[in-house]
Amino acid sequence: MTDYKVLFLDIDGTLLKPDDTIEDSTKEAISQVQAKGVEVFLATGRPLHEIDELSKELNIHSFIGYNGAYAIFKGKDLYQKPMNSSTVKKFLEIAKENHHEVVLYTNSKNVFTNIETESIIDFMHKFHLHKNEPYSPSVNSAVLGMTLVNLKKEDPSLYQKNEEGIHLSQVNVDGMRHCYDVIQDSVNKGFGVQVVLERLGIDKESSIAFGDGMNDKEMLQNVGEGFAMGNGHPDLFQYAKHKTTEVTDSGIFNGLKMLGLIN
């Protein structure tokens, strides 16, 4: 059996069920691999300043956040890769012209173009965002990630037609599919995985990842054992080495059991 050293877990739709709870089998699986010396990272599009409770509950202290723009290993920063401020400004202009809302994430707060609309209040509630402020141009150079809100199916092309090195990824969460994460082509969860493996001296073959959304594509491609959740985006399966059961049906537990890591 391969000597696995590191496990990367997406949060929404992978670790967390639609009702924002974690299955007991998932907690047990994480506990078992940690007991075997496997370092567990939460790898998420979420801002890292908003996942303290989750990390404490699971005893996890290493993270890749903002879809790969910031990584922490055991409480210490590995890197930060802010977005280009001109891209941020351009996307804000397009959003304003098309009546979209924007959420911008720095390493300490969430900034909203409009903090009081119903869709934004729903967004804050769904993703448990608490450190929230109205937008100010002063944050443009410190943005680690962005989410566009209230987009129709045809709207992503408005942002992508003139912008190289950036792509949008639909949020794979019920009720939030009008939201799209803005991801740097060169800075994504896969980039984060590569940096972590290099810094920790771990071979790709000794790494595992689980994800369900298209923002997990690069992560699943850059590990030895990539698992797409059964509830994953239909386009994701082609990038995963394995398909496991759904987040509501012990997906992480069953995947790790398939590798012989847990029983």
Secondary structure as GFF3:
##gff-version 3
##sequence-region A 1 263
A	DSSP	beta_strand	6	9	.	.	.	ID=ss1
A	DSSP	alpha_helix	24	35	.	.	.	ID=ss2
A	DSSP	beta_strand	39	43	.	.	.	ID=ss3
A	DSSP	three_ten_helix	48	50	.	.	.	ID=ss4
A	DSSP	alpha_helix	52	58	.	.	.	ID=ss5
A	DSSP	beta_strand	62	65	.	.	.	ID=ss6
A	DSSP	three_ten_helix	66	68	.	.	.	ID=ss7
A	DSSP	beta_strand	70	73	.	.	.	ID=ss8
A	DSSP	beta_strand	76	80	.	.	.	ID=ss9
A	DSSP	alpha_helix	85	97	.	.	.	ID=ss10
A	DSSP	beta_strand	101	105	.	.	.	ID=ss11
A	DSSP	beta_strand	110	112	.	.	.	ID=ss12
A	DSSP	alpha_helix	118	126	.	.	.	ID=ss13
A	DSSP	beta_strand	132	134	.	.	.	ID=ss14
A	DSSP	three_ten_helix	137	142	.	.	.	ID=ss15
A	DSSP	beta_strand	145	149	.	.	.	ID=ss16
A	DSSP	alpha_helix	156	160	.	.	.	ID=ss17
A	DSSP	beta_strand	166	170	.	.	.	ID=ss18
A	DSSP	beta_strand	180	184	.	.	.	ID=ss19
A	DSSP	alpha_helix	189	200	.	.	.	ID=ss20
A	DSSP	three_ten_helix	204	206	.	.	.	ID=ss21
A	DSSP	beta_strand	207	211	.	.	.	ID=ss22
A	DSSP	three_ten_helix	214	216	.	.	.	ID=ss23
A	DSSP	alpha_helix	217	221	.	.	.	ID=ss24
A	DSSP	beta_strand	225	228	.	.	.	ID=ss25
A	DSSP	three_ten_helix	237	239	.	.	.	ID=ss26
A	DSSP	beta_strand	242	243	.	.	.	ID=ss27
A	DSSP	alpha_helix	251	258	.	.	.	ID=ss28
###
